[in-house]
Each structure stands twice: as structure tokens, then as C-alpha cells.
Amino acid sequence: MGSEGFIQDPATKETKRFHRDERSWIRDPKVFVDTGIPIPGEPPLLKTRVHLRRDAAEQLWKELHRVGWQQVDPCWGASAEP
């Protein structure tokens, strides 16, 4: 996953962006998980943001992948900019 990763439900296009909380990374690694739906040509429809410990975020990623979600290219955020 690196410092950022996107995973998407192929059926609904619901997407989760996992990205480091840089302020906590050294002493107590935490990850933000943003949930939204990418809309071509427009900003994404962001629904929720949760703040998880790194191990919980990794477990969530693995579980989503196990049930059929697929890793996708960045859909929003700084890494999605041309």
C-alpha cells in the first residue's frame, strides 16, 4: 500500500482511500480511510473518514480485498493530480 492506496468495490464503485496520518506516523502510526465515489470530471462524492491504527487499517484492506474489492489507481487527492 505504501503511504497511500485506493481500493474499490467493482459492483458499486465505492472507493476507499487509505493514507497516512503524517502527524502520528512516528510515535503511533495511524491511517485515515476516506470513503467516497469517484465522479469523472468532478470532485469525488466523499462520504466518511475514519482514523484507524495502522494494524486495523491493514486488516480492513485485506478483508476488503478478500471479499472482492480491487486495488485501483488514485481517484482523488494530490496523487491523482496530473
C-alpha positions, 0 to 999 in steps of 0.5 A: 500500500505504501503511504497511500492506496485506493481500493474499490468495490467493482459492483458499486464503485465505492472507493476507499482511500487509505493514507497516512496520518503524517502527524502520528506516523512516528510515535503511533502510526495511524491511517485515515480511510476516506470513503467516497465515489469517484465522479469523472470530471468532478470532485469525488462524492466523499462520504466518511473518514475514519482514523484507524491504527495502522494494524486495523487499517491493514486488516480492513484492506485485506478483508476488503480485498478478500471479499472482492474489492480491487486495488485501483489507481488514485481517484482523488487527492494530490496523487491523482493530480496530473 
